[in-house]
């Protein structure tokens, strides 16, 4: 099967220039135009533009891609710099592709939006990776303040008796000191949990109450950190582009990543309760089932993700 796939991929690579030439002659549109005019705004269009740019063999286009990647690595690909970065880049592309800007103004607008999404996504990947690599440090006042704020938000009516306490298990940490649970995802795990509790207090309280269920309960914080890992890898392998690119009013940024995490947490809790597990030993099976379901949904470029709050009794 792999041999067939590799053969087909190689065949496409060699035939691609001929196919593009043929379609250009018959439609009088370059590939980027066909994508921007033919695909709906969002993931389908942005991913199509990205694929076209990445596969281009044209020297000028390859240099534009390299330049934009450099802007990302230097942390300069920011909205305030878009005019200086994107305007000349787009000018090079439309000149190279022989596009008349007076006739195809809407194409340039669409291309610009796609390029903003593509390279902001790459910037976000770098930012998320940086936060993940920061280990929780109990000697860091900012880290400690965030952890204590998490407790206050999730257990507002229960004062924390001491920094190291069994009370942390009430919100789903494994032991008396949460710092040991953040090792895998670093500070990213705490940032995600804190965003969920801050921005969606009703949903996070609802999910936390489910985690205390006498029969279907689970470790809230530990599950949350596992979901941070899922969100991180979905972002890293590009699966999360569907979510990011279909968020019509937003461009990829850290806030949007946190919202993606919140969606995952809320939806996992629903699946967990609906599955009626016999015990916590079923966690890995249900978690994998949930991940597969999310990946299937993300594979559809038309998918749109929203947190739909439904308060129930179980």
Residue pairs with C-beta under 8 A, 6 or more apart in sequence:
16 55
17 57
20 30
20 31
23 29
23 31
23 34
24 30
24 31
27 34
29 37
30 97
30 98
30 99
31 52
32 49
32 52
32 53
32 93
32 97
32 107
32 111
33 97
33 99
33 104
33 107
35 45
35 48
35 49
35 52
36 45
36 49
36 107
36 110
36 111
36 114
37 107
37 110
39 45
39 48
40 302
41 110
41 113
41 248
42 245
42 246
42 248
42 301
42 302
43 241
43 242
43 244
43 245
43 246
43 301
43 302
43 303
44 301
44 302
45 110
45 114
45 245
46 113
46 114
46 117
46 118
46 241
46 245
47 241
47 245
47 301
49 111
49 114
49 115
49 118
50 114
50 118
53 61
53 64
53 65
53 118
54 65
56 62
56 65
58 96
60 92
60 93
60 95
60 96
61 92
61 93
61 96
63 92
64 89
64 92
64 93
67 89
68 77
68 85
68 89
68 115
68 119
69 119
69 122
71 77
71 81
71 85
71 119
72 119
72 122
72 123
72 126
73 126
75 123
75 126
76 85
77 85
77 119
77 120
77 122
77 123
79 251
82 116
86 112
86 115
86 116
89 115
90 108
90 111
90 112
90 115
93 99
93 111
94 101
94 104
94 108
94 111
99 107
99 108
101 108
116 251
117 244
117 245
117 251
117 252
120 251
120 252
120 253
121 241
121 244
121 245
121 252
123 252
124 235
124 244
124 252
124 253
124 254
124 256
124 257
125 235
125 236
127 254
128 188
128 232
128 235
128 254
128 257
129 236
131 186
131 187
131 188
131 191
132 185
132 186
132 187
132 188
132 232
133 186
134 186
134 187
134 188
135 182
135 183
135 186
135 187
136 143
136 147
136 178
136 179
136 182
136 183
136 186
136 187
136 190
137 143
138 144
138 177
138 179
143 187
143 190
144 163
146 190
146 191
146 194
147 178
147 179
147 190
148 160
148 163
149 194
150 171
150 190
150 193
150 194
150 197
151 160
151 167
151 168
151 171
153 194
153 197
153 198
153 201
153 204
154 171
154 197
154 204
154 205
154 208
154 220
155 167
155 170
155 171
158 167
158 170
160 167
161 167
163 177
164 176
164 177
165 176
166 176
168 175
168 176
168 177
168 178
168 221
169 175
169 176
169 219
171 208
171 220
171 221
172 208
172 211
172 218
172 219
172 220
172 221
172 222
172 223
172 224
173 181
173 219
173 221
173 222
174 180
174 181
174 219
174 222
175 181
178 221
181 189
181 221
181 222
181 225
182 189
182 190
182 225
184 225
184 229
185 225
185 228
185 229
185 232
188 228
188 232
189 224
189 225
189 228
191 258
192 224
192 225
192 227
192 228
192 231
192 258
192 261
193 221
193 224
193 225
193 228
195 258
195 259
195 261
195 262
196 203
196 204
196 224
196 258
196 261
196 262
196 265
197 204
199 258
199 259
199 262
200 262
200 266
200 307
202 309
202 311
203 262
203 266
203 307
203 309
204 265
206 269
206 309
206 311
207 220
207 265
207 266
207 269
208 220
210 216
210 217
210 269
210 272
210 273
210 314
211 217
211 218
211 219
211 220
211 223
211 269
213 273
213 314
216 272
216 273
216 276
216 277
216 314
217 280
218 272
218 280
218 283
219 280
223 265
223 268
223 283
224 265
226 287
227 261
227 264
227 265
227 268
228 261
230 264
230 291
230 294
231 240
231 257
231 260
231 261
231 264
234 240
234 260
234 294
234 295
234 298
235 257
235 260
239 295
239 298
239 299
240 257
240 260
240 298
242 297
242 298
242 299
242 300
242 301
242 303
243 256
243 260
243 263
243 298
243 303
243 305
244 252
244 256
244 260
245 252
246 301
246 302
246 303
246 304
246 305
247 256
250 256
259 307
260 305
262 307
263 305
263 306
263 307
264 294
266 307
266 309
267 290
267 294
268 287
268 290
271 286
271 289
271 290
271 293
272 286
272 290
273 314
275 282
275 286
275 289
277 283
277 286
297 303
297 305
